[in-house]
């Protein structure tokens, strides 16, 4: 049996950095990545046979845990029927109908294969529908690795950004305006200066790539108002939060707090694929009519609506609609974060936590941050020590302090208790 280190060395010879997605390389925390061989319930197992309580859950999709019987049965049945056809299937319609039933802000939806593809297509759709080029994103929100979205803030307030990745031409980012998350004054100024040129604003309602930072209710309310006033479309990126923070997703949460609230375009991923490569974007019929083959906004994908992926997603969505599912999931998540906060207090460690549904985040600071710059002031070295102590104790957290965590329905009381016991030692 090869060790994790041996596998990592072998991987680095044939894969850049030894991984196929950068955060997996453990560069932020140091050490050797764990090569996972299998998952079952709330646990994953590495190449050396070690078992971990899994709080990554494939970065969100595994809301039922690994190997749920109903999902396995659906996937196996679909695989026997055929892996891919490049032609329409009834299951695509069924999944679309299921998503639309749960998301009243959308009347039609287009299935794609990844969150990056979905957000890219949503912005293209917004530009095509409005006839405008510029758009706003927020620092710390991650919307995939599309060129125009790999951008950081410009040199001054309300100036357009510049690329944060090699290989992205400066002119690609010239229409992207980057603002500070939850900064109402910047938002007002940006619309005053550029409102009539903006095709859309794209936002994560709960940012999951600066750990867990939620948009303040007043900020989201004013964002909706400004978009409506200036004719810009509000694009809500729910790749991570969709059906993870609640059955109504994050937009349902804000609709309860803000009368009449709804995004113009919504983007989903993660949970709707149940762990398979699947994502979606949708809107009203009026907006979606601009999409090919009906309109001039082109989007296509050979594996879009893949029959095995749609089977996996459909089975997952049916399971999470069972009575009491989210009440139980939310209770588990709150028990975890409240327990972590209690352990931190006992050890005199600055600590703040937040959660919604089956998604959570914690910070080694006394108060919850509201933007990316504050998140960046976290004690990185202390987090790295904490991460490795938890890993050594059989608890697998995200290997970077900028990533949210996820609880599944498969996490047991024993899993949570073990996590808190290990955390008590790790925070000393």
matplotlib code that plots the C-alpha trace (Angstrom):
import matplotlib.pyplot as plt

x = [0.0, 1.5, 1.6, 0.1, 3.7, 4.6, 1.4, 2.0, 5.5, 4.2, 1.4, 3.8, 5.7, 2.6, 0.2, 1.1, 1.6, 0.4, -3.3, -6.1, -7.5, -5.0, -6.4, -5.9, -2.2, -2.1, 0.1, -1.8, -1.3, 1.8, 2.3, 1.2, -2.2, -4.3, -5.1, -8.7, -9.6, -13.3, -16.0, -18.9, -21.5, -19.7, -16.3, -13.5, -10.5, -7.0, -4.4, -2.9, -6.2, -6.8, -10.4, -11.5, -14.7, -15.4, -16.3, -15.5, -18.1, -16.5, -16.8, -20.5, -22.3, -22.4, -25.3, -26.5, -23.0, -21.0, -22.7, -26.3, -28.3, -31.0, -28.5, -26.3, -29.3, -30.3, -26.7, -26.2, -29.5, -28.7, -25.2, -26.6, -28.8, -26.0, -23.2, -23.9, -26.0, -25.4, -29.2, -32.1, -33.4, -36.5, -34.4, -33.1, -36.7, -37.4, -34.3, -35.2, -38.8, -37.6, -35.2, -37.8, -40.4, -38.1, -36.8, -39.8, -37.5, -36.8, -39.1, -36.6, -33.2, -30.2, -28.2, -24.4, -21.4, -19.7, -20.2, -17.6, -19.5, -22.7, -21.5, -19.7, -22.9, -25.0, -22.9, -22.9, -26.7, -27.0, -24.8, -26.9, -30.2, -29.2, -26.9, -24.3, -20.8, -19.7, -20.5, -19.8, -18.3, -17.2, -13.7, -13.6, -16.5, -15.3, -17.4, -15.1, -12.0, -13.5, -11.0, -13.2, -13.9, -10.2, -9.9, -9.0, -9.9, -8.4, -6.2, -9.0, -12.6, -15.0, -12.3, -12.2, -10.0, -7.0, -6.3, -5.1, -4.0, -1.3, -2.7, -5.6, -5.2, -5.7, -8.4, -10.4, -10.8, -11.5, -15.2, -15.1, -15.7, -14.6, -16.1, -15.7, -18.3, -20.9, -19.6, -22.8, -21.0, -18.9, -22.0, -23.8, -20.9, -20.3, -23.9, -23.8, -20.8, -21.5, -25.1, -26.4, -23.4, -23.8, -25.2, -25.3, -24.0, -22.9, -22.7, -22.4, -25.2, -23.0, -19.4, -17.8, -14.3, -13.4, -14.6, -18.2, -19.2, -22.9, -24.2, -25.9, -29.6, -29.5, -26.7, -28.6, -31.8, -30.1, -28.3, -31.6, -33.0, -30.0, -30.1, -33.8, -33.3, -30.5, -31.7, -28.8, -29.6, -28.9, -27.1, -27.1, -24.3, -25.8, -23.3, -22.3, -25.4, -28.1, -30.1, -27.2, -28.3, -32.0, -34.5, -35.3, -31.5, -30.0, -32.4, -35.3, -33.6, -33.3, -36.9, -38.1, -36.1, -36.7, -40.3, -40.4, -36.7, -35.6, -32.6, -32.9, -30.6, -29.6, -26.7, -26.7, -24.2, -22.8, -25.9, -28.0, -25.4, -25.1, -21.3, -21.5, -20.3, -23.5, -24.6, -27.3, -28.4, -31.9, -34.1, -37.5, -38.7, -38.2, -34.4, -33.9, -35.4, -32.1, -30.3, -29.6, -31.3, -34.1, -31.8, -28.4, -26.5, -24.6, -24.0, -23.5, -21.9, -21.5, -22.0, -24.7, -27.6, -25.5, -27.9, -25.8, -25.3, -28.9, -29.9, -27.5, -28.8, -32.5, -32.1, -30.3, -33.0, -35.7, -34.0, -33.5, -37.2, -38.2, -39.9, -37.5, -34.4, -33.1, -34.3, -32.1, -29.2, -29.3, -29.4, -26.3, -24.5, -25.4, -24.3, -20.9, -20.3, -21.6, -19.4, -16.3, -17.0, -17.3, -14.1, -12.3, -13.7, -12.4, -9.0, -9.0, -8.7, -10.3, -13.0, -16.2, -18.5, -21.5, -23.7, -26.8, -28.3, -25.5, -22.8, -20.5, -17.4, -15.2, -12.5, -9.7, -10.8, -13.3, -15.8, -17.2, -15.6, -17.7, -15.3, -12.2, -9.6, -10.8, -10.7, -7.1, -6.1, -6.8, -3.9, -2.8, -0.1, -2.5, -5.0, -2.4, -1.5, -5.1, -5.8, -3.0, -3.9, -7.5, -6.2, -4.0, -7.0, -9.1, -11.0, -10.8, -11.4, -10.7, -6.9, -7.1, -8.6, -10.5, -12.9, -16.3, -17.1, -20.0, -22.1, -24.0, -27.1, -24.8, -22.9, -23.8, -23.7, -20.6, -18.9, -19.7, -18.5, -15.3, -14.7, -15.2, -12.9, -10.1, -10.7, -10.4, -6.8, -6.0, -6.9, -4.7]
y = [0.0, 3.4, 6.1, 9.6, 11.0, 8.4, 9.1, 12.9, 12.5, 10.3, 12.8, 15.8, 14.1, 14.0, 16.6, 20.3, 20.6, 17.0, 18.1, 18.9, 21.8, 24.1, 24.0, 20.2, 20.7, 21.8, 24.7, 27.1, 24.8, 22.8, 19.1, 16.2, 16.0, 13.0, 10.8, 9.6, 6.0, 5.9, 7.6, 6.2, 8.2, 11.1, 9.5, 9.4, 7.1, 7.8, 5.7, 4.6, 3.4, 6.3, 7.4, 11.0, 12.8, 14.7, 18.4, 19.1, 16.9, 17.4, 21.1, 21.0, 18.5, 15.5, 16.8, 13.3, 11.9, 9.5, 6.4, 7.2, 4.1, 5.9, 7.9, 4.9, 3.0, 5.8, 6.3, 2.5, 2.2, 5.2, 4.0, 0.7, 2.6, 4.6, 7.1, 9.8, 10.3, 13.9, 14.0, 15.0, 12.7, 12.8, 13.0, 16.4, 17.6, 16.0, 17.6, 21.0, 20.7, 19.8, 22.8, 25.2, 23.9, 24.9, 28.2, 30.5, 33.3, 31.1, 30.0, 28.2, 26.7, 25.5, 22.6, 22.7, 20.7, 23.0, 26.1, 28.0, 27.2, 28.3, 31.7, 32.4, 31.7, 33.7, 36.8, 36.3, 36.0, 39.2, 41.1, 39.8, 40.6, 44.1, 45.1, 46.3, 45.1, 46.1, 44.3, 44.3, 41.5, 41.6, 40.9, 37.6, 36.1, 33.3, 32.6, 30.1, 30.6, 32.5, 35.2, 38.2, 36.9, 36.4, 40.0, 42.0, 45.6, 48.5, 51.2, 53.5, 53.4, 52.4, 51.8, 48.7, 45.8, 44.0, 40.3, 38.2, 35.3, 35.0, 34.3, 36.7, 39.8, 43.2, 44.1, 41.0, 42.5, 46.0, 45.7, 44.1, 46.4, 44.9, 46.3, 45.4, 43.0, 44.5, 48.1, 50.1, 53.4, 51.8, 50.2, 53.5, 55.2, 52.5, 52.7, 56.5, 56.4, 53.4, 52.4, 52.8, 50.8, 47.8, 44.6, 42.9, 42.5, 39.0, 38.1, 35.1, 35.7, 33.8, 33.9, 30.5, 31.2, 33.7, 31.1, 31.9, 35.6, 36.4, 39.5, 41.8, 42.2, 45.9, 45.5, 42.9, 45.0, 48.1, 46.0, 44.8, 48.3, 49.7, 47.0, 47.6, 51.4, 51.2, 48.3, 46.0, 42.3, 40.8, 37.5, 35.4, 32.7, 29.9, 27.2, 26.6, 27.8, 26.4, 23.7, 23.6, 26.4, 25.5, 24.0, 27.5, 28.2, 31.5, 33.6, 32.1, 33.2, 36.8, 36.7, 36.1, 39.1, 41.5, 41.6, 40.9, 40.0, 37.9, 37.7, 38.1, 35.2, 32.4, 30.0, 26.6, 23.7, 21.3, 19.8, 19.7, 17.2, 15.2, 14.9, 14.5, 17.3, 19.3, 22.9, 25.2, 28.8, 30.1, 33.1, 34.3, 33.3, 36.9, 36.7, 33.1, 33.7, 35.4, 32.1, 29.9, 28.3, 30.9, 34.0, 35.2, 34.4, 31.2, 28.4, 24.7, 21.7, 18.1, 16.6, 19.1, 17.2, 14.1, 11.2, 9.7, 13.2, 14.1, 10.8, 11.5, 15.1, 14.2, 11.5, 13.9, 16.6, 14.2, 13.1, 16.6, 17.4, 14.8, 16.3, 17.5, 17.1, 20.7, 21.1, 18.1, 19.2, 22.7, 21.4, 19.3, 22.2, 24.5, 21.9, 21.7, 25.4, 26.2, 23.4, 24.7, 28.2, 26.7, 24.8, 28.0, 30.0, 27.3, 27.6, 31.5, 31.5, 34.3, 32.6, 33.5, 31.2, 31.4, 28.8, 28.4, 25.0, 22.6, 25.2, 26.8, 28.8, 29.8, 32.5, 32.8, 36.3, 37.7, 39.0, 37.8, 39.6, 41.3, 41.5, 40.0, 42.3, 41.5, 37.8, 38.2, 39.4, 36.0, 34.3, 32.0, 30.2, 29.4, 28.1, 25.9, 24.3, 23.8, 22.2, 19.7, 18.8, 18.2, 16.1, 14.1, 13.5, 12.2, 15.3, 16.6, 20.3, 22.5, 22.9, 26.7, 29.2, 30.8, 27.9, 27.2, 23.8, 21.4, 19.1, 16.2, 14.3, 11.3, 13.1, 11.4, 12.6, 10.5, 12.2, 15.6, 14.6, 13.3, 16.5, 18.6, 16.4, 16.7, 20.4, 20.8, 19.4, 21.2, 24.7, 24.4]
z = [0.0, -1.0, 1.6, 1.1, 0.7, -2.0, -3.9, -3.6, -5.0, -7.8, -8.6, -8.8, -11.6, -13.8, -12.5, -11.8, -8.1, -7.7, -7.6, -10.0, -7.9, -6.1, -2.5, -2.3, -2.3, 1.3, 0.3, 2.7, 5.8, 4.9, 5.0, 2.8, 1.2, 2.1, -0.8, -0.3, -1.2, -0.2, 1.7, 3.7, 5.6, 7.4, 7.0, 4.5, 4.4, 3.1, 1.3, 4.6, 6.0, 8.4, 8.9, 9.2, 10.2, 6.9, 7.1, 3.5, 1.9, -1.6, -0.8, -0.2, -2.5, 0.0, 2.0, 2.6, 3.4, 1.2, -0.3, 0.5, -0.5, -2.5, -4.4, -5.1, -6.4, -8.7, -10.1, -10.7, -12.5, -14.7, -15.4, -16.7, -19.1, -20.5, -19.5, -22.0, -25.2, -26.4, -26.8, -24.6, -21.8, -19.7, -16.5, -17.5, -17.5, -14.2, -12.5, -14.0, -12.8, -9.3, -9.1, -10.4, -7.9, -5.1, -6.5, -7.3, -8.7, -11.8, -14.5, -16.7, -16.0, -18.1, -16.9, -17.3, -15.9, -13.4, -11.2, -13.2, -16.4, -14.8, -13.5, -16.8, -18.7, -16.3, -16.8, -20.5, -20.4, -18.3, -20.8, -23.7, -22.1, -21.1, -24.0, -21.4, -20.7, -17.2, -14.0, -10.3, -8.2, -4.6, -3.2, -1.4, -3.5, -5.7, -8.9, -10.6, -12.7, -15.7, -16.9, -16.1, -12.6, -11.6, -10.7, -7.6, -6.7, -8.6, -7.1, -6.0, -4.9, -7.6, -10.2, -12.4, -11.4, -12.8, -13.2, -10.3, -12.5, -15.1, -18.5, -18.1, -20.3, -18.6, -21.2, -20.2, -16.7, -17.8, -17.4, -14.0, -11.0, -7.7, -4.4, -0.8, 0.5, 2.8, 2.1, 1.5, 0.8, -2.0, -3.5, -3.6, -5.2, -7.8, -9.0, -9.0, -11.3, -13.5, -12.9, -16.4, -17.8, -15.5, -17.0, -13.6, -10.1, -9.1, -5.4, -3.1, -0.5, 1.9, 0.8, 1.2, 0.0, 2.6, 5.1, 6.0, 5.7, 5.0, 3.3, 5.8, 5.3, 4.7, 2.2, 0.2, 0.4, -1.0, -3.6, -4.9, -5.0, -6.8, -9.5, -10.1, -10.2, -12.8, -14.9, -13.8, -13.2, -9.8, -10.2, -7.1, -7.0, -5.0, -6.3, -2.6, -0.7, -3.0, -1.1, 1.4, 3.8, 3.5, 1.2, -0.1, -0.5, 0.6, -1.6, 0.4, 3.6, 2.3, 1.0, 4.5, 5.8, 2.8, 1.4, -2.3, -2.5, -5.5, -7.7, -11.5, -12.3, -10.0, -10.3, -8.6, -8.3, -5.7, -4.0, -7.2, -8.6, -5.4, -6.0, -9.8, -12.1, -12.6, -12.2, -13.5, -14.0, -14.4, -14.5, -15.8, -19.3, -20.3, -19.5, -20.6, -24.0, -24.9, -24.6, -27.6, -29.4, -28.8, -28.7, -29.5, -26.3, -27.1, -24.5, -25.1, -23.5, -24.7, -21.2, -20.0, -18.5, -18.3, -17.5, -14.6, -13.0, -13.3, -11.6, -8.8, -8.4, -8.6, -6.0, -3.7, -4.1, -3.3, -0.1, 1.3, 0.8, 3.4, 6.5, 9.2, 7.1, 7.4, 11.0, 11.9, 9.7, 11.1, 14.7, 14.1, 12.6, 15.5, 18.0, 16.3, 16.1, 19.6, 20.9, 19.1, 20.5, 24.0, 23.7, 22.5, 25.5, 27.9, 26.4, 26.2, 22.4, 20.4, 18.3, 16.4, 14.5, 12.2, 10.4, 8.3, 7.5, 6.8, 6.2, 8.8, 9.3, 12.2, 12.7, 15.2, 16.1, 18.7, 16.2, 12.9, 9.9, 7.4, 4.4, 2.9, 4.4, 7.9, 7.1, 6.0, 9.4, 10.9, 12.8, 9.9, 11.9, 14.7, 12.2, 10.6, 13.9, 14.7, 11.3, 11.7, 15.2, 14.1, 11.1, 13.4, 15.6, 12.7, 11.8, 8.2, 8.0, 4.9, 4.4, 4.3, 6.7, 3.8, 3.2, 4.8, 6.3, 5.7, 7.9, 6.4, 7.5, 8.1, 10.9, 14.1, 17.7, 18.2, 15.2, 16.7, 20.1, 18.8, 16.8, 20.0, 22.0, 19.4, 19.2, 23.0, 22.7, 19.4, 20.8, 23.9]

ax = plt.figure().add_subplot(projection="3d")
ax.plot(x, y, z, "-o")
ax.set_aspect("equal")
plt.show()
